[in-house]
Amino acid sequence: NLFGHFYYHIYANTPTQRNIIKEKIKKGVTYKKTYFEMADVVKNKIGEYNSIHIRRNDFLQTREYTAKPQLEKLLDDIKDRIDTNIPLYIATDENDKSLFEFLKENYTIYFLDDFFIDLQNYEKLMVDQIICSKSKIFLGSKFSTFSDYINILRAYSDKLDFHREGTNFKL
């Protein structure tokens, strides 16, 4: 969140001019078609799904007060908002996926590694974001610009807006 998103730094004489500039950036700066196709592979394999983003690694030091209790309270935090009858896709920078085992009692869960294992780290980031953007409901991690961009991608597709809600926004 140090720098925010580029949208915050677009200035014009009128709101209409600002929106025209933002629209040109939206259409001109995008991920490669290949990454959208990879996300479609996931969507086609699991059907309708919801998704969450769990930010861990550096947040365990820099945002400890929201990151540490996030997993402990995750089930309580999502149980009334994320339907247990459809799969749950989890985008995370946590390498130890066993930390999410407790969710399997209520959800069928998926990670990017269930579909693609030979991606570069930067490709994983983009594909994870696109997969989450295509979900029915997406809940992100508080303070995460990764989650914020997923919500921007969702807005481009007229998906439901949950950008002020997340998996740890009430901690």
C-alpha positions as CSV (number, residue, x, y, z in Angstrom):
1,N,0.0,0.0,0.0
2,L,3.0,2.3,0.1
3,F,2.5,3.5,-3.4
4,G,-1.1,2.6,-4.0
5,H,-2.5,1.9,-7.5
6,F,-1.7,3.9,-10.5
7,Y,-5.4,5.0,-10.6
8,Y,-4.8,7.2,-7.6
9,H,-2.1,9.1,-9.5
10,I,-4.0,10.0,-12.7
11,Y,-5.0,13.7,-12.8
12,A,-7.0,15.6,-15.3
13,N,-9.0,18.8,-15.5
14,T,-12.3,17.0,-15.3
15,P,-13.6,13.7,-14.1
16,T,-14.5,12.8,-17.6
17,Q,-11.0,13.4,-18.9
18,R,-9.6,11.4,-15.9
19,N,-11.9,8.5,-16.8
20,I,-10.9,8.5,-20.4
21,I,-7.2,8.3,-19.4
22,K,-8.0,5.5,-17.0
23,E,-9.9,3.6,-19.7
24,K,-7.0,3.9,-22.1
25,I,-4.6,2.5,-19.5
26,K,-7.0,-0.3,-18.7
27,K,-7.2,-1.3,-22.4
28,G,-3.5,-0.8,-23.1
29,V,-1.8,-2.3,-20.0
30,T,-3.0,-5.8,-19.4
31,Y,-1.7,-9.3,-18.7
32,K,-0.9,-11.6,-21.7
33,K,-3.8,-13.5,-23.2
34,T,-2.0,-16.7,-22.2
35,Y,-2.6,-16.0,-18.5
36,F,-6.3,-15.5,-19.0
37,E,-6.4,-18.7,-20.9
38,M,-4.7,-20.5,-18.1
39,A,-7.3,-19.1,-15.7
40,D,-10.0,-20.3,-18.0
41,V,-8.6,-23.8,-17.8
42,V,-9.0,-23.7,-14.0
43,K,-12.5,-22.3,-14.3
44,N,-13.5,-24.9,-16.8
45,K,-12.2,-27.7,-14.6
46,I,-13.8,-26.7,-11.3
47,G,-16.9,-24.8,-12.5
48,E,-18.4,-22.1,-10.4
49,Y,-16.2,-21.3,-7.4
50,N,-15.4,-18.7,-4.8
51,S,-11.9,-17.5,-3.9
52,I,-9.9,-16.0,-1.1
53,H,-6.4,-14.5,-0.9
54,I,-4.4,-15.2,2.2
55,R,-1.3,-13.0,2.4
56,R,1.4,-14.5,4.7
57,N,5.2,-14.3,4.3
58,D,6.3,-10.7,4.7
59,F,3.0,-9.7,6.3
60,L,3.8,-12.0,9.2
61,Q,6.5,-9.4,10.0
62,T,5.1,-6.2,8.6
63,R,1.4,-6.6,9.4
64,E,1.6,-9.2,12.2
65,Y,-1.6,-8.0,13.9
66,T,-3.7,-8.9,10.9
67,A,-1.7,-11.7,9.3
68,K,-1.1,-14.0,12.3
69,P,-4.7,-14.4,13.4
70,Q,-5.9,-14.5,9.8
71,L,-5.7,-18.3,9.6
72,E,-6.9,-18.9,13.1
73,K,-10.1,-17.0,12.5
74,L,-10.5,-17.8,8.8
75,L,-13.3,-20.4,9.0
76,D,-15.3,-18.2,11.3
77,D,-14.6,-15.2,9.1
78,I,-15.8,-16.9,5.8
79,K,-18.4,-19.4,6.9
80,D,-21.4,-17.1,6.5
81,R,-20.0,-15.4,3.4
82,I,-18.5,-18.2,1.3
83,D,-20.9,-21.0,0.2
84,T,-19.6,-24.5,1.3
85,N,-21.4,-26.1,-1.7
86,I,-19.1,-24.8,-4.3
87,P,-15.3,-25.1,-4.5
88,L,-13.0,-22.6,-2.8
89,Y,-9.9,-21.4,-4.6
90,I,-7.1,-20.1,-2.4
91,A,-4.4,-17.7,-3.7
92,T,-1.6,-17.5,-1.2
93,D,2.1,-16.9,-0.9
94,E,2.2,-19.5,1.9
95,N,4.4,-22.4,0.8
96,D,3.0,-24.8,3.5
97,K,-0.4,-25.6,2.1
98,S,-1.0,-28.0,5.0
99,L,-1.9,-25.0,7.0
100,F,-5.2,-24.9,5.1
101,E,-6.2,-28.6,5.8
102,F,-8.7,-27.5,8.4
103,L,-10.8,-26.0,5.6
104,K,-11.3,-29.4,3.9
105,E,-13.9,-30.3,6.5
106,N,-16.2,-27.6,5.0
107,Y,-14.9,-26.8,1.5
108,T,-13.4,-28.4,-1.5
109,I,-10.2,-26.4,-1.8
110,Y,-7.9,-25.7,-4.7
111,F,-4.6,-23.9,-5.2
112,L,-2.7,-22.9,-8.3
113,D,-0.3,-25.9,-7.8
114,D,-3.3,-28.2,-8.4
115,F,-3.4,-27.1,-12.0
116,F,0.0,-25.7,-13.0
117,I,3.4,-26.6,-11.5
118,D,6.0,-25.3,-13.9
119,L,5.2,-21.6,-13.8
120,Q,7.7,-18.9,-13.0
121,N,6.9,-16.9,-9.8
122,Y,5.8,-13.8,-11.7
123,E,3.5,-16.0,-13.8
124,K,2.0,-17.6,-10.7
125,L,1.1,-14.1,-9.4
126,M,-0.7,-13.1,-12.5
127,V,-2.6,-16.4,-13.0
128,D,-3.6,-16.4,-9.4
129,Q,-5.0,-12.9,-9.7
130,I,-7.0,-13.7,-12.8
131,I,-8.4,-16.9,-11.4
132,C,-9.6,-15.0,-8.3
133,S,-11.0,-12.3,-10.4
134,K,-13.3,-14.8,-12.2
135,S,-14.8,-16.3,-9.0
136,K,-18.3,-15.7,-7.8
137,I,-17.2,-14.1,-4.5
138,F,-13.7,-13.0,-3.7
139,L,-12.4,-12.0,-0.3
140,G,-8.9,-10.6,0.0
141,S,-6.4,-9.8,2.6
142,K,-6.4,-6.4,4.3
143,F,-3.7,-4.1,3.2
144,S,-2.7,-6.3,0.2
145,T,-2.2,-4.6,-3.1
146,F,-2.4,-8.1,-4.7
147,S,-6.0,-8.4,-3.4
148,D,-6.7,-4.8,-4.4
149,Y,-5.7,-5.6,-8.0
150,I,-7.9,-8.7,-8.1
151,N,-10.8,-6.4,-7.2
152,I,-9.8,-4.0,-10.0
153,L,-9.9,-7.0,-12.4
154,R,-13.3,-8.0,-11.1
155,A,-14.6,-4.5,-11.7
156,Y,-13.4,-4.7,-15.3
157,S,-15.7,-7.7,-15.6
158,D,-18.7,-6.3,-13.7
159,K,-18.2,-8.8,-10.9
160,L,-19.6,-8.2,-7.4
161,D,-17.5,-5.8,-5.4
162,F,-16.0,-7.0,-2.1
163,H,-13.1,-4.6,-1.9
164,R,-14.0,-3.3,1.5
165,E,-14.5,-6.8,2.8
166,G,-11.9,-9.6,3.2
167,T,-10.8,-12.5,5.3
168,N,-9.2,-10.4,8.0
169,F,-10.8,-7.0,7.7
170,K,-12.5,-7.3,11.1
171,L,-9.4,-8.4,13.1
